[in-house]
Amino acid sequence: MSVSIVPARGRTSDSSSDFAMQSTPGHVAIIMDGNRRWARSRGLTASAGHRKGAQTLEALLPALARTSIGTLTLFGFSAANWQRPRVEVSQLMRLARTTLLRCAARCVSQNISVAVIGRRDRLPDALVDAIDSVERSTAGGGRHLRIAFDYSSRDAILTAARAGTPGDPCSFSEMLGGGDVDLLIRTGREQRLSDFLLWECAHAELYFPDVLWPDFDADQLEAALGWYATRVRRFGR
């Protein structure tokens, strides 16, 4: 597992064709951190930062389609985030619903299946209905967008362990559902996993760009993938 602390920057290759030739991770995970700090730095409310963060995600979908990433897992809402102010949590729930519904048609057109991982019993009914609708409408997509919502990796590991006794690490990973992560990106200038995909990130390359999530764009994604292409992954060998 390697760690990179990288300043915000633009393109790292001379042309899109050069970039397309680079090695791309099969499974990328992103901790979308920094919405509230982005808003505070501009004298805005936390909800304004979250709305901008949602817009960043939507704007990034076309760029993702131009890569060969097979699975993208996003940390949308942690189980620990219930401790935030009630008003902020309510706004996040409504924003998650509208964003999911708005992105559904684009995901269908780009052959992307959407799945939400984490608990659903604590979510508002309207959000659960939206999740069910989007998962049904995008089922069968060849590429996978997974969104962790009301999610705790420790809880997921315990639940999988209680469900049965896996014979080996690979079968346990299948029980968790997402497979190993190749590249983890965390925006927001923090350097921790925050209970996100702990098992799946055992051998992940860790990339920490010096940028808040609302400012993460296609160039930033390209820089992350370009950095990943320079890594030599030996898995202990």
N, C-alpha and C positions, 0 to 999 in steps of 0.2 A: 504494500500500500504506500503510495507516494503522495506528497502534498505539494501543491504549488500555490504561492501567493502572487497574484499577477495584477499589475496595474491595468486600469481600463485602457483599451486601445481599439483601433479599427482593424482593417483588413491585414491579414498576415501573408497573403499570397498576391501575386501580380495579376492573376486573372481567375475568373470563376472556373475555367477548365482545369487550371492547376489545382485549385481547391478540390474539385470533384475527384481528382486522382488520389487524394490522400486517404489513408486508412480511416475508417469511421467506426466508432464503437457501436455494437449491436444494441446495447441497453444503456441509456443515459437517464440519470436521475437528477432532478433540480430542486433545491430548497430555495423557494422564491422569497427571499428575505429582504427587508428594507423599505417596505411600503410606508410604514408610519414615519420613519426617519426622513424619507424623501418628502413627505407632506409637511412635517414640522420645519424642515429647512426652508420651505416656501411659505410658511405661515398658513398652511391649510389644515383641514381636519383629517383625522385618521381615515375616515371614510373616503375622502378624496384620494388619498394615497392608495387605498385598496382598489378603487375604481380605475386609477391609472395602471395599477398592477395587472388588473384583468385585461385592460386594453393592450398591455405589453404582450400578454399571453396570446391574445387573438392575432396580433400583428405578427407573431413569431411562427404561427402555423404554416404559412406558405414557405418560409425558410426551412422549416423542418421537412417539408415535403421534398425539398431539393437535396436532401441528404439520404443516406442509406440506413439511418437509424431505424431499427425494427420496433423498439419499445422505448417509450418515454414515460417516466414516472415522476409526477409532480407532487410536492408537499403543499397541499392546499390549506389544511386546517389540522393542527395537532390536537390530540386529546387534552394536552395541557392548556390549549388556548381558551378553554371554557372559563379560565380564571380571569380573562379580560373583562372590561366593563360590559354590562349586559347590552347596552345600546350598540356598542361596536360589534358584539357577537351577532346580534339580530341583523345588523346591516350586512355583515359578512354572509349570513345565511341567504339573504335575499339576493345579494350580488352573485353568489355561487349558482343559484337557480337561474337567474337571467343569463349569466355567462354560458352555462351549460346549454341552455335552449338555443341561444344565439349561435353557438359554435356547431350545433348538431349537423346542419345542412352542409357546412364546409367539410366536416369530417367525413360525411358520407361521400361527397364528391372526390375527396382525396384518399378514399379507401382506408380510412382510419377507424378502428373500433375503439369505443370509449368504455372504460370500466372504472368504477369508483371503489376503492378499497378502504376498509375501516368500518367502524360501527355505524349503524343506521338507526338504531333504536332511540337515540337521543336527538336525532335531527327532526326539524319541522316536517310535517306531512307533505307540504307543498314541495319541499326540496327532494324528499324521497320519491315523490311521484315524478319529478323532473328527471332524477337519476334513472329511474326505471325506464322512462320513455326514451331517453337518449341512449341508454345501453341497448334497448331493443332496436331502435332505428339504425344504429351503427354496427350492429352485430354482423360478423362475417368479414369485417375489414381486415386486410392483410397486414396492416401495421397497427400498433397498439399504443393508445394514450391512456395511461392509468393515473388517476387522481386520488391521492391519499387524503381522506376527509374524516375528521374525528378519528384520527389514526395514531396508534402507538405501536412501535415495532416490538417492544417488550410484550405487549398484550397479544400481538399477532403470533409471536414465537410461542408463548404459553398456550394459546388456543390450538396451534398446530400440534404442539407436543401432546396435549390432552386428547386430540382427535385420534391418535394412533402412535405406534412406535416406528419411525422411519428406519429403514435398513442402512442408509448411508446419507451423506450430506446432499447428494444430488436429489434423492427422493424427498428429503425434507424441504429442499428449495422448491420442488414442485408443489408440495403441500402449501407453501407460502404463496405460490401463485405467480411470481414475477420473474424468477431466475436471477442469476448473478448480475450485478451492476458492473459495467465496464468503466464508466466515467460518472462521477458525482460532481455536480457544479453547485456551489453555494454562493449566492450573491449576498450583499449586505455587510461585507467586511467582518463577519464572524467566522470562526474556524472550529465548528463542532457539528456533530451529526444530529443532535437534538432528538434522539429516539426515532430516527428515520432509517428504515431499511438496514438495520444493524447486521443482520445475518447476510443479506444480499450484497452488502458493501465490503465483505471480508477482504476482497482482493481489488477493490475499485481504486482507480486513480482519482485523487481528490484535487479539485481545481477551485481556487477561491479568487475570482476576479474582484478588483477594487472598484465595484460598482453596485449601486442599489438596484433592486429588481426593476423598478419602473424605467430605468435607463438601460436595461439589458435589451439588446436588439440583435438583428441578424449578423452584424459585424462581430458582436461579442460572442455569439454562438460559433461563428466561423473561427474566431481566435481560440476558443476552447477546443474545438475539434482539431485545429491545427496543432495545438500544444499536445493533445492526446496522440496525434500521429507520430510525435517524436519520442514517445515513451517506448521502452523495451520491457515487456511484461513477461516475467520469468515464472511467476507463481511458485517461488521457492526453489526452482530448479537451478 
